[in-house]
Amino acid sequence: MKGGFTGGDEYQKHFLPRDYLATYYSFDGSPSPEAEMLKFNLECLHKTFGPGGLQGDTLIDIGSGPTIYQVLAACDSFQDITLSDFTDRNREELEKWLKKEPGAYDWTPAVKFACELEGNSGRWEEKEEKLRAVVKRVLKCDVHLGNPLAPAVLPPADCVLTLLAMECACCSLDAYRAALCNLASLLKPGGHLVTTVTLRLSSYMVGKREFSCVALEKEEVEQAVLDAGFDIKQLLHSPQSYSVTNAANNGVCFIVARKKPGP
């Protein structure tokens, strides 16, 4: 894309949460690549955090954007969830939903789908309230910092979650590799990283603005996770792709990895 990599300043100034939500999360039941991607992620997360899956006390979601769907499956398995994002507008959008403020984005269709996966679509209101109860804080994050949540300092977490965010925050493979090491520092030894990465994506649209990404291959993502000190427990590759990206990509990669014990 023209103009070089869109860094944090551009996100802070120009990333509009409502344009992003309208483009990628209009989950109204009509078929679209965006709806299929959301379903794919919700299904993977249900399998990861559902019965017999990952559980613990604390989970940190890095790069939440203005979305909450990614922690719907985890809110029954973790007692303390942190949401985080770089931009002020995204954090404000999260707070609106958490506080049930007028004009908050309506996540009902996604919540109902998540509950259907659990076998009880009728408990969607209960699910929303459970999530609001276990999200304890919304923090600023910057994956390029040694402590991505600085100046906040949290105890090491049982799980770090980051979906469709790291490839947008990093300008190169080296930056992505370094950022994964920074995320690893947030975890307890034996804690888990859960991530979805869009592959071969160099940019995406939000409204009329283009934001750049680092185009990653599946093998590069896999090796970066291993080199950051993790054992990969699950790797799923799906051909799902978005309709409003710069070009047809090579799908997404969903990874569950366990942080190795220290020396």
N, C-alpha and C positions, 0 to 999 in steps of 0.2 A: 504494500500500500504506500501511497505518497506521504511524505512528511515524517517518515521515521516512526519509531515505536511510540505508542501512546502510553506514557508513564502515569504515575500517580497524580500529578497536577492536572492532566487532562481528564482523568476519571473524576477528580474532585470537582472540576468546573463543569464538565459536559455530560457525565453519565446520569441519565434521567431514569429513575427506578420505574416509573409508570410506563415509559416507552419500552423498557426491557421486559416488564411483566406482560404487557399487551402482545409483544412479539413472541415470547417463548413460553408463556404460561397461561394462555387462554384455553383452559381445559374444559371445553363446553360439550364434549362428547362427539364432536365432528372429527373425522379422521384427518390427521396432519402429521408430518414428520416431527414437529415439536411435541405434540401430544404423545406420540409413540416413544420419544426420548424420555419424557416425564414418566410414562408407565414403566419403561425399562429400568430407570433409576429407582422408582418406588418398589418394583419387584425385587431388584437386587438388595435393596436396603431391608426389605421385609425378611428375605432369606438370611441376611447377615445378622440382624438384631432380633428376629423373631424367636419363638420357642427353641431352646437348645443352642441359640446363637450367642453372640458377644453380649456381655453385660458387665456392669461395674458401678462404681460410685460417680465418676466424673467423665464427661465428654466435652471436648472443645471442637466447635465447628469453625474452621478457618475459611474466610472468604464467603460468608453466608449470602452476600448480596442482599437484595430485599426479600429473600425467600425463606420459608419455614418448612417446606415439604420434606427437605432432606433429613430432618430430625423427628419426623412423625413416627417412624418405626422404633427409634431409639428411646423415645420418651417413657416407654414402659420398662426399659432395661437399665436406665441410668437415672440417678436421683438429682444430679447437678449438671446442667447443660449450660455451656457458654456459647453464645453466638458472637460473631465478630465480622467486621468488614472495614476496609480502608476508608470508604467515603462516608461523609456525614449524612448525605441524603439516604443512603441505604440503611444506615443504622436508625435513622428517624422513621423510615418505613417499617422496619422491624418493631420498633417501640409502639408504633400506632396499632399494629395487629395485637401485640402482647397486651396492650392496655385497653383493647376494644374501643378505640377512639373512632369517632365518626369519620367515614371516608377511608377506613383501613381496607386493604385489599381483601377480596373474598376468596379464601382458599378452600371453601366448602367442597367443590368437586374433587380436588386432590385429596382432601381429608377423607371423603367418602370412599374413594378408590383405595386408599391405604387401609381403611377399615374393612372393605370387602376382601382384601388379601388376608386379613386376619380372621375372616369368617363371620363378621358382624358389622355390616354397613350402618346399622341403626345406632351405633355408639359414637358417631362422628362428633357430636357435641361434647360428649365426655372426653373424647380424645383431644379435642382442642383445649379443653380446660386442664387436662393433665399436662399437656405441653406447656401451657402458660405457667403452670405451677412449678415445673422443673427447670425452666429457663431462668437462671438466677441473675444473669448479667448480659449486657450487650456491650462489647468492647471494640475499640479501634484495633486493627491488626495491620501489620506490614511484614510480609513473609521474607523480606530481605534483611530484617533485623535478626541478630542472634537470638533475642527473645521476641518473637513475632507479636506479642501482646504488650510490649513495653509502652508506657511505664508500669502497667499492671504486672504483678508477679503472682502466678497461680501455682499451687502445688502440682507436681507431676500428675498427669491425667491417665486414666485407664484407656482412653480412646481419643484419637484425633481424626476428625472427619473433614474432608475437603473435596467438594464436587464442582467440576467445571470451572475452576477458579485459578489454579496454579499456572495453567498454560496461558491465561490472560494476563497474569501478573509478571511473567518472566519474559525477558527479551532474547534469551538465548538458552541453549541446552545447559551451558555452564551455570547460568543463573538459576535454572530450574533445579539442577542438582544441588546447588548450595541452599536453595530454599527448602528442599526436602530435608536436608540436614538440620535446618533451623526448626522445622516442624518436629523432627525426631526429639529435639531437646525438650519439647513440651510433654513428652511421654515418660511414664514409668518404664523401667526394664520389663519386658514382657507385655507392655501395652500394645495396642493395635492402631494401625493407620488404615483408614478406609477412604479410598479416593476413586473418583471417576475423572478421566482425562479425555478430552476430545482430540483425536489424532489428526495430524497433517492439516491443522487449521491455522492459517496465517492471519485471518482477521474475521470479524463478525460485525453485524450492524445492530445498532440500538437507535431506533428512530431513523433519522437521516445521517447519523454519525457512524463512522467506521472506527472500530477499536482493534488494535493489532494483538496478535498472539504469537507464541513460539510454536512453529510447526514441528510436532514430535512424532516419531515412529514408535510403534508398540515396543520394539526391542530396546529403544532408548529409555522409555519410561520404566520398563522392567529392570534394566541395569541400574538406573538411577536409584530406584527403590532399594535394590540389593546393596548398593554402595553407600546408602545412607544408614545402613546398619539394621536392615530388616530381613526377615525370612518371609517370602511370599507364600501365603496359605491358600489364596484363591486368585485366579486371573481369568476374567471373562472378556472376550473380545466380541463386540456386536457391530454389525454393519450399519446400525442406526446413524443417521446424520441429519443435520438441520437443513431446512429449505432456504434459509436466508443468510447463509454464510458466503464467503468469497468464491468458493468452488466446492465441487463434490469432494468430500474427504474420505478417509478410510475408517470411519466409524468411531467408536469409543472403547475405552479400556477401563474395566472396573476391577479394582485390586483391593484385597484384604491382606495386610501384612502385619507380622508381629516383630516388635523391636527386640533385638537380641539382648540377652543379659550383658551387663557391663563386664569389663575385664576382671 
